[in-house]
Amino acid sequence: MSDNLSQIPGRIKELREVLEISGIDMARDIGLPYQTYTSYEDGTLDIPVSALYKIAERMGVDPTVLLTGEDPRIDTASVCRAGKGVSVERYPGYEFSSLAFNFKGRVLEPLLVDLNSEKEAAAPVTHRGQEFNYVLKGTVQVTVGGRSYVLKEGDSIYFDAGLAHAQSAVDGKARFLTIIQE
């Protein structure tokens, strides 16, 4: 785990304590069992991106604060150079790279996602809003609401993110751009 990723649980706990939110209240407010939440905070369980966003929302901060320890600063245009996104590896089988982490008040979350069929596939997730996936490399199986779609390079899918969904690489490695609007 990178140094930046290993610091996320501590940032969450510190900010929660500063805001005087009990662990029990936080777990309840974001819809998690208390034991699961405390496992995220003490670093024994990886924090799914969806939970990270719920925690940030409950605390009234941009998720970038939890990811990097800094507030986003850009409000006109944020450039993310190749390979310079903030890496977030929070689901087995997924490697996320945030492409607009430094833009204040963003309403969309563009992420590059790398998949590898040799790694454990992620469990389906749900979150508010809508999601767009565009396959850049390889083949991706996207399951939405129990129905599966096989997408190849250049294919895309747009869906209601409130439906249980998951993506997995088919035969090797794959990369896709996802844009999430919560």
C-alpha positions as CSV (number, residue, x, y, z in Angstrom):
1,M,0.0,0.0,0.0
2,S,1.4,3.4,-0.9
3,D,2.2,5.8,1.9
4,N,-0.7,8.1,0.8
5,L,-3.2,5.2,0.9
6,S,-1.9,4.1,4.4
7,Q,-2.7,7.6,5.7
8,I,-6.3,7.6,4.7
9,P,-7.7,5.8,7.8
10,G,-5.9,8.1,10.2
11,R,-7.2,11.2,8.3
12,I,-10.7,9.9,8.6
13,K,-10.4,9.2,12.3
14,E,-8.7,12.5,13.1
15,L,-11.3,14.5,11.1
16,R,-14.2,12.6,12.7
17,E,-12.8,13.4,16.2
18,V,-12.3,17.1,15.3
19,L,-15.9,17.2,14.1
20,E,-17.0,15.5,17.3
21,I,-18.8,12.7,15.5
22,S,-18.8,9.4,17.4
23,G,-17.8,6.2,15.5
24,I,-21.2,4.8,16.2
25,D,-22.9,7.8,14.8
26,M,-20.7,7.8,11.7
27,A,-21.3,4.1,11.0
28,R,-25.1,4.6,11.4
29,D,-25.1,7.8,9.2
30,I,-23.3,6.1,6.3
31,G,-25.2,2.9,6.6
32,L,-22.4,0.5,7.8
33,P,-22.2,-1.9,10.7
34,Y,-20.1,-0.3,13.5
35,Q,-17.4,-3.1,13.3
36,T,-17.0,-2.6,9.6
37,Y,-16.6,1.2,10.0
38,T,-14.0,0.8,12.8
39,S,-12.1,-1.7,10.7
40,Y,-11.9,1.0,8.0
41,E,-10.7,3.5,10.5
42,D,-8.0,1.3,12.0
43,G,-6.8,0.2,8.6
44,T,-7.6,-3.5,9.0
45,L,-10.0,-3.4,6.1
46,D,-9.6,-1.5,2.8
47,I,-12.1,1.3,2.4
48,P,-14.3,1.0,-0.7
49,V,-14.4,4.1,-2.8
50,S,-18.2,4.3,-2.3
51,A,-17.7,4.3,1.5
52,L,-15.0,6.9,1.3
53,Y,-17.4,9.2,-0.6
54,K,-20.1,8.6,2.0
55,I,-17.7,9.4,4.8
56,A,-16.5,12.6,3.1
57,E,-20.1,13.7,2.5
58,R,-21.0,13.1,6.1
59,M,-18.0,15.1,7.2
60,G,-18.8,17.9,4.8
61,V,-15.5,17.7,3.0
62,D,-14.3,16.9,-0.5
63,P,-13.1,13.3,-0.8
64,T,-9.7,14.8,-1.9
65,V,-9.2,15.9,1.7
66,L,-9.4,12.2,2.9
67,L,-7.3,11.0,-0.1
68,T,-4.5,13.5,0.0
69,G,-4.9,15.5,3.2
70,E,-5.3,18.7,1.2
71,D,-8.3,20.7,0.0
72,P,-8.8,20.9,-3.7
73,R,-7.6,24.3,-4.8
74,I,-8.4,24.7,-8.5
75,D,-11.7,26.3,-9.6
76,T,-11.0,27.2,-13.3
77,A,-9.4,24.2,-15.0
78,S,-7.5,21.3,-13.5
79,V,-5.0,19.5,-15.7
80,C,-3.9,16.0,-14.7
81,R,-0.8,14.8,-16.6
82,A,-0.5,11.2,-17.8
83,G,0.3,9.0,-14.8
84,K,-0.2,11.8,-12.2
85,G,-3.7,11.0,-10.9
86,V,-4.2,10.2,-7.3
87,S,-4.0,6.4,-7.0
88,V,-6.8,4.7,-5.0
89,E,-6.8,0.9,-4.7
90,R,-9.8,0.2,-2.6
91,Y,-11.6,-2.7,-4.1
92,P,-10.0,-6.1,-4.8
93,G,-9.5,-6.2,-8.6
94,Y,-9.8,-2.5,-9.2
95,E,-7.1,0.2,-9.3
96,F,-8.5,3.7,-9.5
97,S,-6.7,6.9,-10.4
98,S,-8.6,10.1,-9.8
99,L,-8.1,12.6,-12.6
100,A,-9.8,15.7,-11.2
101,F,-8.8,15.4,-7.5
102,N,-7.7,19.0,-7.2
103,F,-10.8,20.7,-8.7
104,K,-13.0,22.4,-6.1
105,G,-16.7,21.6,-6.0
106,R,-16.6,19.1,-8.8
107,V,-19.9,17.4,-9.5
108,L,-18.4,14.6,-11.6
109,E,-15.6,12.2,-10.6
110,P,-13.5,11.1,-13.6
111,L,-11.4,8.0,-12.8
112,L,-9.1,5.7,-14.7
113,V,-9.8,2.2,-13.7
114,D,-7.4,-0.7,-14.3
115,L,-8.6,-4.3,-14.0
116,N,-6.8,-7.6,-14.1
117,S,-8.7,-10.9,-14.6
118,E,-6.1,-12.7,-12.5
119,K,-7.1,-10.7,-9.4
120,E,-10.1,-11.3,-7.2
121,A,-13.2,-9.7,-8.8
122,A,-15.0,-6.9,-6.8
123,A,-18.4,-7.5,-5.3
124,P,-21.2,-5.4,-6.8
125,V,-21.7,-1.9,-5.3
126,T,-24.3,0.8,-5.4
127,H,-24.1,4.5,-5.0
128,R,-26.2,7.5,-5.8
129,G,-26.2,9.2,-9.2
130,Q,-25.2,7.9,-12.6
131,E,-22.1,6.4,-14.0
132,F,-20.5,6.3,-17.4
133,N,-17.8,3.7,-18.4
134,Y,-15.7,3.9,-21.6
135,V,-13.3,1.0,-22.4
136,L,-9.8,2.2,-23.4
137,K,-8.0,-1.1,-23.4
138,G,-9.0,-4.8,-23.3
139,T,-12.4,-6.2,-22.7
140,V,-14.6,-5.4,-19.7
141,Q,-17.7,-7.2,-18.4
142,V,-20.0,-4.7,-16.8
143,T,-22.9,-6.1,-14.7
144,V,-25.7,-3.7,-13.9
145,G,-28.8,-4.8,-12.1
146,G,-28.1,-8.5,-12.7
147,R,-27.6,-8.1,-16.5
148,S,-24.1,-8.4,-18.0
149,Y,-22.6,-6.5,-20.9
150,V,-19.3,-7.3,-22.6
151,L,-17.6,-4.1,-23.8
152,K,-14.5,-3.9,-26.0
153,E,-12.2,-1.0,-26.7
154,G,-14.2,2.0,-27.8
155,D,-17.5,0.7,-26.3
156,S,-19.3,2.5,-23.5
157,I,-22.2,2.1,-21.1
158,Y,-24.2,4.7,-19.1
159,F,-26.3,3.5,-16.1
160,D,-28.1,4.3,-12.9
161,A,-25.5,3.8,-10.2
162,G,-28.2,3.0,-7.7
163,L,-28.4,-0.5,-9.3
164,A,-25.9,-3.0,-8.1
165,H,-23.0,-3.0,-10.5
166,A,-19.5,-4.4,-11.0
167,Q,-16.9,-4.4,-13.7
168,S,-14.3,-7.2,-14.4
169,A,-11.6,-7.7,-17.0
170,V,-12.1,-10.5,-19.5
171,D,-8.9,-12.4,-20.3
172,G,-6.1,-10.3,-18.9
173,K,-5.8,-6.6,-18.2
174,A,-8.3,-3.9,-19.1
175,R,-8.6,-0.1,-18.6
176,F,-11.6,2.0,-18.7
177,L,-12.5,5.6,-17.9
178,T,-15.4,6.0,-15.5
179,I,-17.2,9.2,-14.8
180,I,-19.4,9.2,-11.8
181,Q,-22.0,11.8,-10.9
182,E,-23.3,11.4,-7.4
